[in-house]
Amino acid sequence: MDFKALLGAADVIADIHLVCGVILNVILIYVIRRFSKVSLGRYKYLLTIFAAFDVFLCFLHLLARPGAIIVGTTFGCVTDTMFDSRAITTFYCTCFTIPFALMNIHFLYRFWSIRSPDLISRFSNKKFVALIAMAPIGEAVVWYLLVYYGLTGAPGELGTLTLSQEYERKYGRLLKNGWIENGFNLRIFLAMTAFDIIMIISFTIAITLGSLTFYYIKKFEKVSVQAHSMQLKLFIAVCAQTFVPTLFVYIPYFCIINFPFFNLPLYFVDDAWMRMTACFPAWDAVIIIVLIRDYRVGLVGMFCR
C-alpha cells in the first residue's frame, strides 16, 4: 500500500471516529440526564459540558479538515476550507487545547468532593462558575494570540512557500493558509517556549490534584464502602479521560511544536497528528459510559428491554 492510500485509509478511520464521537457523546449526554444519581451532584454538569464540547470538536474537525506538514526545521499547520484565513487554523488548534483545562476543573471537583465537601457548593454559585470558567477561556485566548501573532506564515515567506510546495506534492492540494514554524527565529522560539509552559502548567495542576485526590481517597475512612467505591471509580474515570487527550492531542502537539525546531526526526507523527485528534472525542464518551456503572447499566437496559 503506497503512502497516499495509507493516508486515505487513515482518513476513513478518522471520519468514522468523528461520526462515532458525535453519536456516542450525544448518547452520553442523554444517559447523564436520565441515569445520574443525586449523589453525583453537580459533577454531572461537568460531564455534560465535556461531552457537549466533544461534539463541537467533532464537527469542527469535519469542517476544518486540518493538515500538518514538516520540511526540515519548518513546520506548518493548515485547514482545508473554502475560506482563506489563518484565523480558522488558529481557532482549530486553540479549541483542541481546551479539554485539558476542563479536565483540571474535573480534578478540582473530585479533590474537593473528597477533601473539602463543603466547598462543592461553590459550583452552584454563578460568580464562582464564571470565575473558574475563565481558566479554559483564558488559556484559549492566550493560545490563540500566541499562534496567530507568535508564529509566521504570511504569503510570500520562504517557509510558507516551502511548505506549500511540499503540501501540494504530498496531498495534491495547495496549502493556502496556516501557521508556520521556520527554523530559528526569536519570536518563534519565545512562542514555542510559551506553548510548552502552558502545557507544563496544565499537566502540573492535573498531576498535583490527581495525586492529592488519590491520597485522600485512600486515607478517607468516614464514608461507607459504597461511597468510597464511587469516589474511586469517578477518580479513575477522570484519570482515564485525561489520558485520552494526552495521548491523542497533547503528546503529538508537543512533538510537532518542538521537534522540528531542533531538527529532530518525527517520522509519521505529523501525518498521524490530525487523524489522532479526530479520535479522542469518541473514546472520551466510551470511557465515561463504561466506567460509570449507572450509565453503563442504564444504557444496556435501554436496548435490552
Secondary structure, 3 states (H helix, E strand, C coil): CCHHHHHHHHHHHHHHHHHHHHHHHHHHHHHHHHHCCHHHCCHHHHHHHHHHHHHHHHHHHHHHCEEEEEECCEEEEEECCCCCCHHHHHHHHHHCCHHHHHHHHHHHHHHHHHHCHHHHHHHHCHHHHHHHHHHHHHHHHHHHHHHHHHCECCCCCHHHHHHHHHHHHHHCCCCCCEEEEECCCHHHHHHHHHHHHHHHHHHHHHHHHHHHHHHHHHHCCCCCHHHHHHHHHHHHHHHHHHHHHHHHHHHHHHHHHHCHHHCCCCCCHHHHHHHHHHHHHHHHHHHHHHHCHHHHHHHHHHHCC
